Structures are given as structure tokens and as C-alpha cells.
Amino acid sequence: MKSLLVLLAITVIASCGTRPSSTSDSDFSKAMKLDTTQFNTLHEKYKEPALFYRRFKHSDIDSLIKVHAQNKVLLVDQIGKSVQGRSIYELTYGEGDINVMLWSQMHGDEPTATMALFDLFNYLEGKDDGVSEIRDLLKNKLRIHFIPMLNPDGAEIYNRRNAQSIDLNRDARAGQTVEGALLKARAKTIVPRYGFNLHDQSIYYNVPGTKNPVTISLLAPAYNEAREINDIREGAMQLIVGMNEILQQYIPDAVAKYDDTYTPRGFGDNFQSWGASTVLIESGGLKGDPEKQEIRRLNFIIILNALIQIAEGSYKRYEAAHYEDIPFNASLLHDVVIRNLSVGTDSIALKTDIAIRRGETTIGRDYFVRGRVEDIGDLPESIGYDEVDAEGLHFVAAKVSNDVVNDISSLTIEQAYALLKQGFMAISVKTRGATKESSLHGLPIHLFTQKQFFTTSSIDLGGTTNFYLGDSSGNLKYAVFNGYLIDLSKDVNYLTFKNRVH
């Protein structure tokens, strides 16, 4: 391993506040880590370019897997089919004695780790890049089994559940579904010593006591209702302490733990009870990363780092007690929080806070959002990806333009923004487009083909979010457009709007 350190100019990273366990550091004198620069370089080199949006399909990964099969570095097996007949694959790397299982996208709308696994496949097939000794380490010590898309039917329509409307992660006990039974059978055949259960969680979790979204959530699932800690679960905790150590260098104070309530139907809990030190990785939220490409990179890094530490045994140097230092998810985050906004009438005054979230609706490989009022009232604990103190400002209803445009291409973002600054949030368009996908647009204004379009007339719980914040002189300061907060004092805003023609 010394030659590996020289070859890679490896920087051993300080333990970030962790202490070595009762195992002596000298027992792991060969333990190593890539530093952040080296990890970044590796991911940039091996990132799979065919996957760049969250809503990829089974056909996308099927074609990629066929390429990997031809490369003959990873052993590719079709281990089964989904309810609707889509192939489910397992890719295997290594010839070692330690079995590791990783499974992703058992929920069809949770694809972040799937992208990271294909980046990892590219890395494992690499050569002549100065990191061959790492691949040799993994190859000689481990036998790694990857199931990159367990729920292809759900992925096809970007849906959590399978084609039978069953949550696969609640089918470990009964094995009622073909996909759940398949994963259970593979676990019984492989008998993994380590497991990685890869998911996406809500983007609205925050780190307690902070305004930070939880970008990565980790968990060593309980194996019984008492949530006891045996050697198996302790190993998962130690792995997580190592993951948190490196994540803090990328996303300080943006890591939390997922709820550890024992779930007898859950796969993570059962893998833990079956003797596999199992780590749950949940990809959360990060401002400015709607397609989760940065979070994808973090998945690649912490999974690769964990595999290296398993191969070396070096994760055992971490004190499992430091797992408890990671806080549990809180759930106070919203897309927008407006504070102290006057929304009352002439007869009844009301100054209040408003919390807004945007829901997504999938159309093919894309989506649009609908902003809604999530909460109203005294909300000092609520936080937003975007926030504004509206003290001195009041609710102003938006207007609908009397003009008509031919189609989406007839209106530039600059023209739409100019209309928005004049108090218009909607304009009529003659044609919606030939397909559902063609009706999607990124303009900061609503386009509609209906006879009428109604903007927000009052703030109602669960209601729409198309209004302005204005001052007493009639000046419009902010637009709250479909759940997006837009500062009108700034030049044209190139936010990633996700809208559709009504």
C-alpha cells in the first residue's frame, strides 16, 4: 500500500474530531484516503455522461449495462424481471472473500445513487490513470454486487411504488412482490457481510438548529425493536462515522441521520438482522442542484471511500459512539418563507408568515411544478431555501395581460420578465404545443390557452402562489411566482423555472 500512497500522492485526512477506537492506529498503518481534490478528479473523469437528468428510463440504463457487459470487467447478470417485464440486473466486481451488496432505486423516483453507481462502474473499468492499485485492492478483497435499478416499472413513470402499487421497501418480510422477493433471494444467496441501501429523501429536511438542508442523510438501521447495538450494527455505525468525516469537508453541517425506528418490513432493518452491516444513504436537498448532480458526486465519493475502508478494514478505527454525534433530520424547510407580510383586509388587519413548497408533476423525462401555500401563521422556526422579511410590504394581486402570443417561442425570457415587473403573471398563448412535453417552459410567466387564467386573489392554505409583495407607494418589490421568489430589483432572473402551458 506504501507504493499506492506514493503513486497517488495520497493525503491522509485528519480525523475531523473523531477518535480512534480501541483498535490501535498501528493496526491500520496502511489505511488511506483520497483527498477531496483527488476524489473530484476521479468523478469528473468517470461521470457517466448519458445520465444527467433525474427522470431517466429503464431503457437508458439497459443500454449502458449492455456496454458494461461487453467490457467484461464487471460480470453482468439479468437476475429477474419486474411485474411489467423489464429486466433487473446485477453487476458484480471482484474476486475477494468479503461480499458486499448495494441496491438502488427500489423506489422509482429515487435515482440519485443509481447515477453514482454508473459513475462507479466506469471507474472500476478504468485503466492507466494512476489508481489501478485501488481497483486491485477492491478486486482482491471484495466481491461487490450491485443492483442499480430494482424497481424499473416505478422508474419508468417516476413513481415511488412498483406496478402493483406496493412499496418495495416494506416487502422484506412478506416478499409479496417479484422485485422484493428477488432482492430477498439474492441476499440469502450472496450472504453479504456489508450492505448499502440507496435512496432519496425529501428535500425539505433540515439539520436541527440550522437553516441548512440535509444534503445527505445516513442511518445504521435497527435490527430489533429495542434498537440494540451488536457487532453488525456497530460496523455500520463505524462506516457512517467515516462517511460523515469526508462529507463534512464537502457539505459542513449538512449531514443528518434518518429516523431509526425499527421497521420489521423494511429491507435495511432485515439486512442488518441477516448479518450484513447495512448503511442507508438518503440523498436530500442542496440549493442550486435541482437535478442532484452535486449530490450524485457525493454518493460516488462516500461509496467508493467506504468500499476502500471495508477492503482495508480501516473503518474499524472509528469510534461507533461518534455516530450519535450526527443529529436526526428535522423537517422545517420549505422552498420559500415570507415573514411579516400584511395580507389582511381594510376591516381586519393581519400580518403573518407564509411557507411555500413546490410540488412536481412528471411528464415523460421532464416535469413542471405547482407552488402551494404549505402553512400560514406564526412560523419563526420554519426556514426556506429562499426567505424574505416582508416587514412594511403587503400582498398585491397579480394581473393577466390582455395580449396574446402565438406560442412559447414567441416570448423571450427578457420579455416575460419585463411583463412580470409590470405586475403581469399570465398571458394568453394560441397553441399549447403538439405534445405534453412541448407545453413545458422555463419562462417566469404563466402561459394559458384557456378562456381565463386566475392568479392568486388571497392567501389560502394549500392555495396557489402567484402574487406580489409591494410597498405603500405601489412599488412591486418581489414576485411570488408559482412558488418561486423573485427579487424585482435585480436584472432578469435566470432561475430554472419549471412551468407548463395551462
C-alpha atoms as one frame of an Amber mdcrd trajectory, in Angstrom:
protein
   0.000   0.000   0.000   3.006   2.263   0.505   3.522   2.304  -3.238  -0.111
   3.274  -3.625   0.432   6.283  -1.408   3.442   7.331  -3.429   1.742   6.701
  -6.748  -1.319   8.756  -5.892   0.319  11.355  -3.673  -2.374  10.464  -1.197
  -3.116  12.951   1.530  -4.236  11.350   4.761  -7.054  13.496   6.068  -7.226
  14.406   9.724  -9.978  12.672  11.660 -12.250  15.745  11.930 -12.856  15.343
  15.627 -13.174  11.549  15.679 -11.035   9.462  17.966  -9.580   6.060  17.147
 -11.437   3.129  18.660  -9.881   0.598  20.960  -8.136  -0.834  17.899  -4.666
   0.628  17.724  -3.846   3.012  14.883  -0.796   0.884  14.199  -3.135  -1.937
  13.178  -4.223   0.243  10.273  -0.918   1.831   9.312  -1.758   1.153   5.671
  -5.173   2.812   5.834  -5.509   5.561   3.300  -7.939   8.064   1.896  -8.023
  10.046  -1.271  -8.257  13.735  -0.546 -11.120  15.840  -1.860  -9.201  17.061
  -4.907  -8.416  13.506  -5.964 -11.982  12.352  -5.433 -13.244  15.279  -7.509
 -10.825  14.457 -10.300 -11.879  10.829 -10.361 -15.556  11.665 -10.526 -15.076
  14.232 -13.256 -13.204  11.661 -15.307 -15.662   8.794 -14.825 -19.036  10.512
 -14.552 -21.469   8.764 -16.886 -22.485  11.440 -19.450 -25.618   9.601 -20.592
 -27.296  10.204 -17.221 -27.771  13.865 -16.370 -31.472  14.265 -15.538 -33.260
  12.500 -12.695 -36.041  11.101 -14.870 -34.093   8.606 -16.919 -35.773   5.388
 -18.001 -35.057   1.687 -17.808 -34.037   1.771 -21.475 -31.297   4.263 -20.624
 -29.627   2.035 -18.063 -30.353  -1.106 -20.086 -28.262   0.225 -22.959 -25.470
   1.252 -20.583 -25.440  -2.146 -18.900 -25.066  -3.832 -22.289 -21.944  -1.732
 -22.874 -20.547  -2.742 -19.478 -21.261  -6.386 -20.296 -19.161  -6.069 -23.455
 -16.298  -4.536 -21.480 -16.090  -7.735 -19.403 -14.733  -6.111 -16.268 -17.993
  -6.318 -14.396 -19.908  -9.578 -14.509 -23.422  -8.716 -15.734 -26.376 -10.975
 -14.980 -30.061 -10.473 -15.585 -31.372 -11.787 -12.286 -35.071 -11.282 -12.942
 -37.835  -9.186 -14.416 -40.237  -6.655 -12.985 -44.010  -7.016 -12.903 -44.214
  -5.388 -16.331 -41.393  -7.490 -17.735 -38.469  -5.093 -17.502 -35.084  -6.677
 -16.858 -33.422  -6.336 -13.450 -29.649  -6.630 -13.478 -26.894  -7.424 -11.043
 -23.344  -6.298 -11.817 -20.516  -7.925  -9.881 -16.928  -6.827  -9.370 -14.101
  -8.532  -7.542 -12.886 -11.950  -6.518 -12.436 -11.458  -2.805 -13.926 -13.211
   0.191 -15.934 -10.256   1.530 -19.371  -9.961  -0.035 -20.902  -6.503  -0.355
 -24.365  -5.712  -1.741 -25.570  -2.337  -2.986 -29.098  -1.818  -4.304 -30.619
   1.373  -5.642 -33.913   2.737  -6.918 -36.191   0.310  -5.132 -38.293   3.478
  -5.156 -38.628   4.511  -8.788 -38.472   8.232  -8.061 -35.205   7.999  -6.108
 -32.498   7.860  -8.799 -29.541   9.858  -7.431 -27.482   6.902  -6.248 -28.242
   4.992  -9.456 -26.396   7.685 -11.392 -23.499   7.446  -8.928 -23.300   3.667
  -9.362 -22.857   4.041 -13.107 -20.069   6.530 -12.421 -18.541   3.902 -10.167
 -18.879   1.232 -12.870 -16.917   3.482 -15.236 -14.277   3.960 -12.551 -13.913
   0.234 -11.924 -13.396  -0.295 -15.673 -10.768   2.446 -15.920  -7.097   1.884
 -16.524  -3.814   3.736 -16.951  -4.966   6.578 -14.706  -2.727   6.072 -11.677
  -5.317   4.370  -9.470  -5.040   0.747 -10.581  -3.858  -0.340  -7.122  -7.143
   0.833  -5.619  -9.047  -1.284  -8.109  -6.759  -4.203  -7.316  -7.422  -3.727
  -3.618 -11.175  -3.847  -4.179 -10.888  -6.713  -6.656  -8.739  -8.890  -4.406
 -10.506  -8.237  -1.108 -14.155  -7.785  -2.055 -16.878  -9.299  -4.184 -19.237
  -6.382  -4.808 -22.786  -6.997  -6.028 -24.647  -4.011  -7.491 -28.378  -3.907
  -8.296 -28.677  -0.424  -9.837 -32.430  -0.337 -10.541 -34.613  -2.697  -8.528
 -37.906  -1.003  -9.488 -37.754  -0.294 -13.238 -41.547  -0.044 -13.539 -41.644
   2.731 -10.953 -38.685   4.438 -12.611 -40.499   4.437 -15.938 -43.168   6.792
 -14.580 -41.030   8.322 -11.809 -43.190   6.727  -9.134 -42.198   5.549  -5.672
 -44.050   2.237  -5.753 -43.928  -0.679  -8.150 -46.512  -1.510 -10.814 -48.658
  -3.212  -8.172 -48.649  -0.031  -6.046 -46.567  -1.727  -3.341 -43.669  -0.043
  -1.561 -40.792  -2.452  -2.153 -39.028  -1.232   0.970 -41.917  -2.581   3.009
 -41.811  -6.034   1.414 -38.745  -7.574   3.054 -40.774  -9.664   5.473 -43.515
 -10.964   3.173 -41.743 -10.927  -0.185 -45.073 -10.490  -1.961 -43.697  -8.637
  -4.979 -41.479 -10.158  -7.631 -38.926  -7.366  -7.083 -38.927  -7.632  -3.292
 -38.722 -11.418  -3.409 -35.828 -11.107  -5.860 -33.805  -8.840  -3.567 -34.512
 -11.113  -0.615 -33.430 -14.182  -2.584 -30.213 -12.521  -3.689 -29.420 -11.598
  -0.090 -29.933 -15.209   1.008 -27.726 -16.482  -1.824 -24.924 -13.922  -1.544
 -24.964 -13.671   2.272 -23.365 -10.195   2.234 -21.201  -9.015   5.095 -21.967
  -5.385   4.180 -24.973  -3.720   2.571 -25.757  -0.299   1.140 -29.431   0.673
   0.834 -29.538   3.666  -1.523 -32.423   6.141  -1.549 -33.532   9.761  -1.990
 -35.330  11.605   0.799 -37.435  14.755   0.917 -35.577  17.961   0.083 -37.410
  19.618   2.996 -35.398  18.078   5.825 -33.052  20.440   7.635 -30.216  19.937
  10.096 -31.652  20.739  13.551 -30.730  24.183  14.844 -29.626  25.368  11.400
 -31.120  26.618   8.165 -29.141  24.025   6.238 -30.938  21.446   4.118 -29.896
  17.871   4.804 -27.923  17.029   1.683 -27.029  13.504   2.753 -28.809  11.519
   5.449 -27.267   8.335   6.848 -28.540   5.518   9.040 -27.411   2.261  10.591
 -30.881   0.657  10.687 -32.055  -1.104  13.811 -32.259  -4.895  13.693 -34.795
  -5.158  16.519 -37.437  -3.023  18.188 -35.152  -2.221  21.119 -32.632  -0.752
  18.654 -29.804  -2.650  20.303 -26.258  -2.422  19.023 -24.454  -5.646  18.194
 -21.211  -6.082  16.270 -23.050  -5.977  12.942 -24.869  -2.705  13.563 -21.786
  -1.238  15.208 -19.870  -1.884  11.983 -22.470   0.097  10.042 -22.134   2.929
  12.553 -18.368   2.955  12.122 -18.731   3.115   8.351 -21.103   6.069   8.745
 -18.668   7.910  11.001 -16.110   7.568   8.214 -18.604   8.798   5.629 -19.523
  11.774   7.776 -15.869  12.650   8.206 -15.369  13.139   4.480 -18.810  14.683
   3.877 -18.094  17.437   6.381 -15.309  18.589   4.080 -17.794  18.985   1.212
 -21.040  19.913   2.952 -20.280  21.047   6.515 -23.308  20.913   8.803 -25.483
  19.401   6.062 -25.455  15.762   7.183 -28.042  14.139   9.438 -29.381  10.743
  10.464 -32.590   9.228   9.150 -35.236   8.063  11.594 -34.039   4.842  13.241
 -37.406   3.455  14.333 -37.348  -0.288  13.775 -39.346  -1.323  10.706 -39.872
  -5.110  10.592 -40.980  -4.881   6.949 -38.007  -2.767   5.844 -35.086  -4.152
   3.870 -32.405  -2.190   5.697 -33.603  -3.455   9.076 -33.758  -7.021   7.798
 -30.356  -6.923   6.106 -28.965  -5.796   9.456 -30.662  -8.743  11.194 -29.407
 -11.112   8.479 -25.821 -10.286   9.458 -24.892  -7.557   6.964 -23.574  -4.285
   8.385 -26.007  -2.117   6.453 -25.811   1.590   5.722 -28.760   3.603   4.463
 -27.763   6.551   2.277 -30.515   9.095   1.585 -29.868  11.841  -0.984 -31.640
  15.005   0.150 -31.556  18.622  -0.965 -28.960  21.197  -1.968 -29.815  24.669
  -3.177 -28.985  25.161  -6.844 -28.848  21.423  -7.543 -32.358  20.502  -8.755
 -31.131  17.510 -10.769 -28.946  16.366  -7.851 -25.726  16.241  -9.847 -23.621
  17.508  -6.950 -25.316  15.064  -4.578 -24.614  12.333  -7.124 -20.915  13.179
  -6.854 -21.080  12.934  -3.065 -22.660   9.484  -3.377 -19.830   8.352  -5.638
 -17.253   9.643  -3.172 -18.653   8.195   0.033 -19.496   4.828  -1.535 -16.027
   4.456  -3.059 -14.398   5.611   0.166 -16.459   3.115   2.186 -15.562   0.247
  -0.152 -11.883   1.074   0.234 -12.228   1.138   4.011 -14.100  -2.179   4.016
 -11.383  -3.754   1.867  -8.708  -2.483   4.235 -10.698  -2.966   7.420  -9.728
   0.599   8.230 -13.304   1.697   9.059 -12.819  -0.140  12.371 -10.609   2.684
  13.558 -13.688   4.890  14.004 -15.451   5.134  17.324 -19.049   3.987  16.868
 -20.096   6.376  19.647 -19.467   9.279  17.257 -22.385   8.046  15.194 -24.574
   9.541  17.908 -22.990  12.954  17.281 -24.830  13.137  13.958 -28.241  14.768
  14.543 -31.520  13.351  13.306 -33.392  15.013  10.447 -35.672  17.907  11.292
 -38.494  18.894   8.923 -38.823  22.678   8.970 -37.627  23.515   5.466 -39.682
  25.000   2.620 -38.901  26.431  -0.797 -39.894  29.954   0.271 -40.660  31.546
   3.622 -42.115  35.057   3.719 -42.144  36.790   7.096 -44.267  39.655   8.384
 -46.393  40.127   5.262 -49.565  42.197   5.537 -52.363  40.156   3.984 -55.372
  41.485   5.866 -58.327  43.470   4.624 -59.337  47.053   5.369 -61.605  45.804
   8.131 -59.408  43.068   9.618 -55.648  43.572   9.761 -53.368  40.543   9.516
 -49.588  40.391   9.413 -48.306  36.859   9.175 -45.697  34.422   7.893 -46.218
  32.231   4.836 -44.417  28.983   3.985 -44.464  27.720   0.383 -43.486  24.461
  -1.235 -43.402  23.389  -4.878 -44.790  20.012  -5.917 -43.530  18.235  -9.034
 -45.587  16.573 -11.766 -43.728  14.297 -14.157 -44.240  14.482 -17.920 -42.073
  11.974 -19.744 -38.468  12.779 -18.909 -39.286  16.252 -17.598 -41.587  17.851
 -15.059 -43.379  21.021 -14.044 -44.113  22.425 -10.611 -47.099  23.898  -8.809
 -46.374  26.176  -5.891 -48.756  25.919  -2.962 -49.155  27.583   0.425 -47.916
  24.975   2.891 -48.531  26.934   6.085 -49.710  30.312   7.359 -49.245  31.854
  10.785 -46.530  32.369  13.370 -43.659  30.482  11.728 -40.359  31.664  13.229
 -38.999  28.102  13.285 -39.807  27.477   9.626 -36.976  28.103   7.192 -36.737
  28.407   3.437 -34.278  27.783   0.653 -35.254  31.399  -0.107 -36.511  33.803
   2.549 -37.656  37.415   2.684 -38.624  39.698   5.538 -41.682  41.500   4.176
 -41.976  43.998   7.020 -43.631  47.112   5.531 -44.823  45.169   2.472 -48.274
  43.886   1.646 -49.977  41.354  -0.591 -50.641  42.600  -4.151 -52.737  40.578
  -6.589 -51.172  39.828  -9.970 -52.700  40.846 -13.291 -53.348  38.922 -16.501
 -52.153  40.555 -19.722 -54.671  41.253 -22.491 -52.067  40.445 -25.132 -51.836
  37.125 -26.979 -48.690  35.353 -28.195 -48.549  32.640 -30.838 -46.554  30.030
 -28.960 -43.855  29.573 -26.329 -41.077  30.540 -28.734 -42.751  33.912 -29.382
 -41.797  35.136 -25.901 -38.234  35.565 -24.670 -37.260  35.364 -21.022 -36.440
  39.090 -21.136 -39.920  39.920 -22.421 -41.552  37.666 -19.856 -39.520  39.252
 -17.075 -40.481  42.730 -18.260 -44.162  41.755 -18.050 -43.583  40.299 -14.599
 -42.050  43.559 -13.351 -45.126  45.417 -14.600 -47.438  43.286 -12.481 -48.447
  40.663 -15.083 -48.084  36.985 -14.230 -50.023  35.444 -17.114 -50.505  35.910
 -20.841 -52.599  34.021 -23.379 -50.936  31.788 -25.958 -52.614  30.500 -29.126
 -51.195  26.970 -29.083 -50.158  24.653 -26.298 -47.846  22.542 -28.433 -48.177
  19.214 -30.215 -47.150  17.081 -27.226 -47.345  17.291 -23.470 -43.594  17.798
 -23.299 -43.757  20.746 -25.725 -46.074  22.561 -23.323 -43.300  22.806 -20.727
 -41.333  26.029 -20.487 -38.881  27.932 -18.309 -40.379  31.415 -18.550 -41.230
  33.488 -15.438 -44.826  33.953 -16.566 -47.857  31.702 -16.925 -48.978  30.867
 -20.460 -52.545  29.713 -20.936 -54.857  28.619 -23.738 -57.970  28.534 -21.586
 -60.535  31.342 -21.720 -59.431  32.629 -18.348 -56.493  32.351 -16.001 -56.850
  33.197 -12.330 -53.951  34.486 -10.296 -53.919  34.320  -6.502 -56.651  36.526
  -5.049 -55.951  35.700  -1.397 -53.558  33.641   0.687 -55.224  30.323   1.447
 -53.798  27.145   2.935 -52.992  24.815   0.042 -53.759  27.617  -2.405 -51.826
  28.970  -5.363 -48.792  31.213  -5.098 -48.983  33.847  -7.839 -48.848  37.299
  -6.240 -46.597  40.237  -5.426 -45.129  41.917  -2.388 -45.495  45.674  -2.725
 -44.832  48.760  -0.617 -47.244  51.505   0.446 -46.314  53.582  -2.618 -47.455
  50.879  -5.014 -43.987  49.671  -5.958 -43.668  45.971  -6.588 -40.664  44.575
  -4.707 -40.954  40.816  -5.058 -42.878  38.403  -7.215 -44.002  35.096  -5.748
 -44.484  33.235  -8.998 -45.658  29.626  -8.886 -43.716  29.076  -5.681 -40.535
  30.873  -6.829 -39.385  34.043  -5.047 -38.111  36.682  -7.491 -36.441  39.918
  -6.393 -37.699  42.501  -8.906 -34.918  44.943  -8.093 -32.467  42.671  -9.834
 -31.862  42.178 -13.529 -33.534  39.387 -15.482 -33.565  36.306 -13.318 -32.286
  33.127 -14.919 -33.636  30.744 -12.327 -34.526  27.272 -13.517 -38.285  27.692
 -13.772 -40.313  24.554 -14.376 -43.709  25.570 -15.758 -46.265  24.392 -18.300
 -48.878  25.927 -20.548 -52.277  25.847 -18.832
